């Protein structure tokens, strides 16, 4: 609104400043929309730049499961005790 009543020396400077301000507003709008929910994934939609990918976590869990297979009998019930026979955490 303030840009509408501001007088500039040349039309070129006016166009450049209005363009830059508009660019900042559009960028901020898209950034806020993207950061709003970084874990929001929808099938068939393009993912934004600020969305968090979960594949490193999934790969780590898979590697951990592979490493723990030899110990599966020992580790599966590590949290059981006489006061907690079902192993609830």
ABEGO torsion letter per residue (X at the ends): XAAAABBBABAAAAAAAAAAAAAAAAAAAAAAAAAABAABBBBGBBBBAABBBAAAAAAAAAAAAAAAAAAAAAAAAAABBAABAAGBX
